[in-house]
Amino acid sequence: LPIFVREGSKIIEPIKSMPGVNRYSVDKLSVILDKVKKYKIPMVAIFPYISSKKKNIYGTEALNRDNLICKSLKIIKKKYPNIGVMCDVALDPYTSHGHDGILIDNKIDNDETIKILIKQALLQAEMGCDVVAPSDMMDGRIGKIRKSLDKNGYQMTQILSYAVKYASSFYGPFRDAVGSKGLLKNNKKNYQMDFKNKDEALREVSLDIKEGADIVMIKPGLPYLDIIRSVKENFKIPVMAYQVSGEYSLLCNAINKDLITKNAVIESLIAFKRAGANAIVSYYADRIDKILK
């Protein structure tokens, strides 16, 4: 289950573009985590919504030991030790330009970005993160993050690589949820993948496995079932699928307008499983029991 955290106290803030999904201040995380525990959801993914004052071109708030992710990790690991936590390794929630890394001459600099991502991943591991998830799509970052984690005694911290992340139109509501949508002045096509290209997915997965990835992510989900199947057939590695914000909002709005029934949610998730996904990230995760009933 993805969970959005925000600054402040005693706040549960609905996200307009994602009906039924909220941002929680750290002191209110127990409201959603109690549901996670009740429904035996094995892992949560934490995403931050920070104030524009803390954003800059380098995304330095990502390395603040007292940032929203670090605060959330401390609370979750103390009060809910049996719930796994996955954290994004990327700079887009923290940069003033909304990109996943360092911009030089209006293009992402791969190597300079990796230097920061290594520190971000190590900080998350120190704070108790079970699965660090580089979602930035920089080349070579998995191997360097793995080496840093091992060197510092975090051999058991797993790496979930967003190995296959397409430059997609389905991410809009998520960018709204983490506050990067209005900041993004151009696209991410020089580091995310061309959705017309199937072969690149296999190459990217192969490279990340060699560098030490424990799990790979396919993102978005439903429009890319063929990619999930192809990766699963070619590699013996756990494959995770992400039912992204655009997929969720399309389903949710169609259900709310009685265009389709809520059974479409189950149908879409079964499609992931049928294609070969070992695990699914979904904003519906805390409501699946009710839908099934």
C-alpha angles and dihedrals in degrees: 000000000000114000126192119213127195140183124268132051137276091012129143104170123187116228107228096208092050110049112212094018122106142188113234130204110230093255090057097050090102089070092066097029091058087060091048090053093045094052093041094237102175099213144016129206114217121211125181130226105196132180119266089241090069095050124093139159092273099045091230093165086075088072096046108118089212098049125126095268093051092048091049093049092053093052096044094048092047099045102025106031093161095058114091118227127211122191130194117241102210138099104229096103089052105041125091090221096050096236126131095241149008116318119218118173088351092301130099112258104221100199098042089049093052091057089062095040091057090056092044093052092047092050091051091050091050090053093054105269111160098198124027110203117199103204096166098094095223114155116250098009097118095063094046094047091048091051092049094048092049093046091053097047100263098118090137094055106104127221119222106191121207083218094160111040116152126207091250140175089219096080098075101105092046092055087052090050094054094037100245100108099088092043098057107098098177138010134281097234096120091067107018120070131270106249090216091062117086100166094059089064092064092046093051093048091048092052094048093049090053089051093053110271113162096194133013128216128216112204131217100025123202098041088050105050089125089058092050090052093046094050092046092050094048102042134043096221134110110269122206124195125205119215090206130213095265092052090048095048093047091053093042096050092045091051092046090053092048092241090127134006126254088252085081087075092060091043091054093048092048087053089061091049092046090052090055108267113154092197137011132213108211137162085218093061094104092049103043093099092055092046092050091049 
